[in-house]
Amino acid sequence: MGSLQMAKVSAEYVEETTERVKEENAFVRHLDLVLIAPVWLMYLFSYADRTNIGNAKIAGMMDDLHLSSGEYSLALVIFFISYIVFQMPSNLILSKTRPSVYLPGMMILWGVVTCCMATVKSFHSLLVVRFVLGVLEAGFGPGVSLLLSSWYKRAEQAKRFSVFYSAAVLSGAFGGIVAGAITGSLDGARGLSGWRWLFIVEGAATIACAIISAFFLPDFPATTKRFSVREKEIAIERLIDDQISTRTEDSQPMRAWDSVWNSLTNWRTWLLTIGYTTIGGSATMSYFYPTLVEGMGYTSHMAQYMVVPIYAVAFVAVICTGYLCDKFWNNRGAVIAGCMALSMLFGISLRASLVNVAADTQDLVIHHSDEDHSTICTAHEFYIVEALTYILLEPLFA
């Protein structure tokens, strides 16, 4: 009799567990649709709006504004100054507000600023607009990191972050195609240069994307209105099981500045900062890709298209590393170390063996963020073997 009761209880437990797994899987698929899809599209435009100045440079902006190379470089640098300074304050604000309103709202504003780039008449006005653009875009990446880590379990985060960051890679690829089409077809329309139309069109598209995303983007699990009551229960249960803050009224959230202090005194923060700094500077190469390709003898319009293969290869790398980090989520540090070692080896070998002009475009870049036991960010973005891409694919475009 006792064994029959035990078997019945066991069967009921298995059935309940199976049903719970089905519910959770269905919820995660729904979450991917309403969260990952909007932020991916938003980041696509975010990255395009910060890097399209590189496309504008070879489309005539330098001549129209009478910029020197040093002034152009300063216009790039000033964006990152405001971008760095305002990241932390923006995330502190986001944690107290609604992401579905705050993030699209900031996106609308930086879309307007992007359109204003078309009106600049001098170096100084370009500096002002780029600085403001950095202020407005500063909170988006960290904000999405906070939002994703507030919804997904740690073992689920790497793939989602890799998909999110893949938008930057595809933005680089499609950005060249779009820039070539706009600057080539609209140059001189209504008396405006093609590079001015580039800012107008991409800024308007950013605003449209922000408005659409506002109707889909959820807030935090405890406060969102995008899901049913049962789905919210599942979301919160998942976070509790994974020991992640649920941001409910019953939870005791850490005070903002205590959170900042804990981050600053955590040795992992500084280790990852040092690691990121060693490779992060190479990200600025994306602003010079069109110029480098143009220097290889291509026309300005063709140079816009020739950057596409670089990002196509990088897209595959991003998705693959995200998969690996979720599969081996307890050993993500080893995956990061492997990526950096591979990058270093390719860089050394290419510099040592290549002497043609393609070698001058070589820049092995691994952009990575990883979380060990925290929920800051787990993502990998690496732009791998650009020189090899050119060497292998350049004949196809010749």
C-alpha positions in Angstrom: 0.0 0.0 0.0 2.8 2.3 0.9 4.6 1.6 -2.3 1.5 2.4 -4.4 1.1 5.7 -2.6 4.8 6.5 -3.2 4.4 5.6 -6.9 1.3 7.8 -7.2 3.0 10.8 -5.5 6.0 10.3 -7.8 3.9 10.2 -10.9 2.1 13.4 -9.8 5.4 15.1 -9.2 6.7 14.1 -12.6 3.5 15.3 -14.3 3.6 18.6 -12.4 7.3 19.1 -13.2 6.7 18.4 -16.8 3.9 20.8 -17.0 6.0 23.4 -15.2 8.8 23.0 -17.7 6.4 23.4 -20.6 5.0 26.5 -19.1 8.4 27.9 -18.5 9.6 27.1 -22.0 6.5 28.8 -23.5 7.1 31.8 -21.3 10.8 32.1 -22.4 9.8 32.0 -26.0 7.2 34.8 -25.5 9.8 36.8 -23.5 12.3 36.4 -26.3 9.8 37.8 -28.8 8.7 40.9 -26.8 12.1 41.7 -25.2 15.0 40.5 -27.4 13.4 41.5 -30.7 12.8 45.2 -29.8 16.1 45.8 -28.0 18.0 44.1 -30.9 16.4 46.5 -33.4 16.9 49.5 -31.1 20.6 48.6 -30.7 20.9 48.3 -34.5 19.9 51.9 -34.9 21.9 53.0 -31.8 25.1 51.7 -33.3 24.4 53.1 -36.7 23.7 56.5 -35.3 27.0 56.7 -33.5 29.1 55.3 -36.4 27.5 56.8 -39.5 29.9 59.7 -39.1 32.5 57.4 -40.6 30.3 57.0 -43.7 29.6 60.7 -43.8 33.3 61.4 -43.7 34.0 59.9 -47.1 30.8 61.2 -48.5 32.0 64.8 -48.4 31.5 65.9 -44.8 35.2 66.7 -44.3 35.3 69.0 -47.3 32.0 70.7 -46.6 32.9 71.5 -43.0 36.6 72.1 -43.7 37.6 69.6 -41.1 41.2 68.4 -40.5 42.0 64.8 -39.6 42.6 66.0 -36.0 39.3 67.7 -35.8 37.5 64.7 -37.1 39.2 62.5 -34.5 38.2 65.0 -31.8 34.6 64.7 -32.9 34.8 61.0 -32.4 36.4 61.3 -29.0 33.9 63.8 -27.5 31.1 61.3 -28.1 32.8 58.8 -25.8 33.5 61.3 -23.1 29.9 62.0 -22.5 29.0 58.4 -23.2 31.2 57.2 -20.4 30.3 59.9 -17.9 26.5 59.5 -18.2 26.3 55.7 -18.3 26.1 55.2 -14.5 23.6 58.1 -13.8 21.4 56.9 -16.6 21.2 53.4 -15.2 20.4 54.7 -11.8 17.5 56.6 -13.3 16.3 53.6 -15.2 16.2 51.4 -12.1 13.7 53.8 -10.6 11.5 54.3 -13.8 9.8 52.2 -16.5 12.2 50.8 -19.1 9.3 50.7 -21.6 9.1 54.5 -21.4 12.6 55.5 -20.5 14.6 53.6 -23.2 12.3 54.5 -26.2 12.1 58.0 -24.9 15.9 58.4 -24.9 16.0 56.8 -28.3 13.5 59.4 -29.7 15.8 62.1 -28.4 19.0 60.8 -29.9 17.1 60.2 -33.2 16.3 63.9 -33.2 19.9 64.7 -32.5 21.0 62.5 -35.3 18.8 64.4 -37.7 20.3 67.6 -36.3 23.7 66.3 -37.5 22.5 67.2 -41.0 22.4 70.9 -40.0 25.9 71.4 -38.7 27.9 74.1 -40.4 31.2 74.1 -38.5 33.5 72.0 -36.4 32.3 73.5 -33.2 28.6 72.7 -33.9 29.6 69.1 -34.8 31.3 68.8 -31.4 28.2 70.0 -29.6 25.9 67.6 -31.4 28.2 64.6 -31.0 28.5 65.4 -27.2 24.8 65.5 -26.8 24.4 62.2 -28.8 26.8 60.6 -26.4 24.7 61.8 -23.4 21.5 60.3 -24.8 23.0 57.0 -26.0 25.0 56.4 -22.8 22.3 54.7 -20.9 21.0 52.4 -23.6 23.5 49.5 -23.6 23.8 49.4 -19.8 20.1 49.8 -19.5 19.4 46.8 -21.7 22.0 44.8 -19.7 20.1 45.6 -16.5 16.8 44.7 -18.2 17.9 41.4 -19.6 19.6 40.3 -16.4 16.4 41.1 -14.6 14.4 38.6 -16.7 16.7 35.8 -17.6 18.5 33.2 -15.5 22.3 33.4 -15.5 22.6 30.2 -17.7 20.3 31.8 -20.3 21.9 35.2 -20.5 25.0 34.7 -22.8 23.0 33.7 -25.8 20.6 36.6 -25.4 23.4 39.1 -24.9 25.2 37.7 -28.0 22.0 38.1 -30.0 21.6 41.7 -28.7 25.2 42.6 -29.5 25.0 41.0 -32.9 22.9 44.0 -33.8 26.0 46.2 -33.7 27.7 43.8 -36.1 24.9 43.8 -38.6 24.5 47.5 -38.2 28.1 47.8 -39.5 27.3 45.6 -42.4 23.9 47.1 -43.4 25.1 50.5 -42.4 27.6 50.4 -45.3 24.9 49.3 -47.7 22.4 51.9 -46.6 25.0 54.6 -46.5 26.1 53.8 -50.1 22.5 53.8 -51.3 21.5 57.1 -49.5 24.7 59.1 -50.3 24.6 57.8 -53.9 21.0 58.4 -54.7 20.1 61.5 -52.7 23.3 63.5 -53.1 22.2 67.0 -54.2 18.5 66.4 -53.6 16.8 69.6 -52.4 20.2 71.2 -52.3 21.5 68.9 -49.6 24.7 66.8 -49.7 24.4 63.0 -49.6 26.0 62.9 -46.1 23.4 65.2 -44.7 20.6 63.0 -46.1 22.3 60.1 -44.4 21.8 61.7 -41.0 18.2 62.7 -41.8 17.1 59.3 -43.0 18.8 57.3 -40.3 17.6 59.7 -37.6 14.0 59.5 -38.8 14.2 55.7 -38.9 15.5 55.7 -35.3 12.5 57.8 -34.1 10.1 55.4 -35.9 11.8 52.4 -34.3 11.6 54.0 -30.8 7.9 54.6 -31.2 7.2 51.0 -32.3 9.4 49.5 -29.6 7.5 51.4 -26.9 4.5 49.2 -27.6 6.4 45.9 -27.1 9.2 46.5 -24.6 8.3 45.2 -21.1 9.2 46.7 -17.7 10.7 44.8 -14.8 9.1 41.4 -14.0 7.2 42.7 -10.9 5.8 45.8 -12.6 5.3 44.9 -16.3 1.9 45.0 -17.9 3.0 43.1 -21.0 2.4 39.6 -19.5 -0.4 37.7 -17.9 -0.6 37.2 -14.1 0.5 33.6 -14.5 3.5 34.6 -16.7 4.6 37.2 -14.2 4.4 34.5 -11.5 6.6 32.2 -13.6 9.1 35.0 -14.2 9.4 35.8 -10.5 9.7 32.1 -9.5 12.5 31.7 -12.1 14.4 34.6 -10.6 14.0 33.4 -7.1 15.2 29.9 -8.1 18.3 31.6 -9.7 18.8 33.9 -6.7 18.3 37.1 -8.7 16.5 40.2 -7.3 12.8 40.2 -8.2 12.3 43.9 -7.6 9.0 43.2 -5.8 7.6 45.3 -3.0 8.6 42.6 -0.5 12.2 42.6 -1.7 14.8 44.9 -0.1 16.6 46.5 -2.9 20.1 47.8 -2.3 20.4 51.6 -2.2 21.7 53.1 -5.4 25.0 54.3 -4.0 25.5 51.1 -2.0 25.2 49.3 -5.3 27.8 51.6 -6.9 30.2 51.1 -4.0 29.8 47.3 -4.1 30.6 47.4 -7.8 33.7 49.6 -7.3 35.0 47.4 -4.5 34.5 44.1 -6.4 37.8 42.8 -7.7 35.9 41.2 -10.7 34.8 44.6 -11.8 38.3 45.8 -12.1 39.7 42.6 -13.6 37.0 42.8 -16.4 37.6 46.5 -16.8 41.3 46.0 -17.3 40.6 43.2 -19.8 38.1 45.2 -21.7 40.4 48.2 -21.8 43.2 46.2 -23.5 40.9 45.5 -26.4 38.2 48.1 -26.3 40.2 50.8 -28.0 40.2 48.8 -31.2 36.4 49.4 -31.4 37.2 52.8 -32.8 38.4 51.2 -36.0 34.8 50.9 -37.1 34.8 54.7 -37.6 37.7 54.4 -40.0 36.8 51.3 -42.0 35.3 53.3 -44.9 38.3 55.6 -45.0 40.7 52.6 -44.9 38.9 50.9 -47.7 38.7 54.1 -49.8 42.5 54.3 -49.4 42.8 50.9 -51.1 41.6 52.5 -54.3 37.8 52.2 -54.2 35.4 55.0 -54.9 33.6 56.5 -51.9 30.4 54.8 -52.8 32.1 51.4 -53.3 34.0 51.8 -50.1 30.7 51.9 -48.2 29.8 48.4 -49.5 33.3 46.9 -49.0 33.1 47.0 -45.2 30.2 44.5 -45.3 32.3 41.3 -45.3 34.1 42.3 -42.1 30.8 42.4 -40.1 29.4 39.3 -41.8 32.2 37.2 -40.4 31.9 38.9 -37.0 28.2 38.2 -36.8 28.8 34.4 -36.9 31.5 34.8 -34.2 29.2 36.7 -31.9 26.5 34.0 -32.0 28.9 31.1 -31.6 30.6 32.6 -28.6 27.3 33.4 -26.9 26.2 29.7 -27.4 29.5 28.5 -25.9 29.2 30.8 -22.9 25.7 29.4 -22.1 26.8 25.8 -22.7 29.9 26.3 -20.4 28.4 29.0 -18.2 30.5 28.0 -15.2 33.7 28.4 -17.3 33.0 31.6 -19.2 36.3 33.1 -18.1 38.0 30.3 -20.0 36.0 31.1 -23.1 37.0 34.8 -22.8 40.6 33.9 -22.3 40.5 31.7 -25.4 39.0 34.4 -27.5 41.6 36.9 -26.4 44.4 34.5 -27.0 43.1 33.7 -30.5 42.9 37.4 -31.2 46.4 38.0 -30.1 47.8 35.1 -32.1 46.1 36.1 -35.3 47.2 39.7 -34.8 50.8 38.7 -34.3 50.8 36.3 -37.3 49.2 38.7 -39.6 51.5 41.6 -38.7 54.5 39.3 -39.1 53.5 37.7 -42.4 51.5 40.2 -44.4 53.2 43.1 -46.2 50.5 44.2 -48.6 47.9 47.0 -48.2 45.3 44.5 -46.9 47.5 44.0 -43.8 47.1 47.7 -42.9 43.4 47.1 -42.5 44.0 44.2 -40.1 42.7 44.8 -36.6 41.7 41.9 -34.5 39.1 43.0 -32.0 37.4 41.0 -29.2 34.8 43.0 -27.3 33.7 41.1 -24.4 31.8 41.3 -21.1 31.4 38.4 -18.8 29.7 37.9 -15.5 30.9 35.4 -13.0 28.5 35.4 -10.1 26.9 38.8 -10.9 24.2 39.9 -13.3 26.0 42.8 -14.9 26.5 41.6 -18.4 27.5 38.5 -20.3 28.2 39.1 -23.9 30.8 38.6 -26.6 31.2 40.8 -29.5 34.3 40.1 -31.6 35.3 41.4 -34.9 37.5 38.6 -36.0 40.3 38.6 -38.7 39.3 41.6 -40.8 42.4 41.3 -42.9 41.7 37.6 -43.7 38.2 38.6 -44.7 39.5 41.1 -47.2 42.1 38.8 -48.5 39.5 36.0 -49.1 36.6 38.0 -50.2 38.1 41.1 -51.9 38.4 39.3 -55.3 34.6 38.9 -55.3 34.1 42.6 -55.3 36.9 43.6 -57.6 
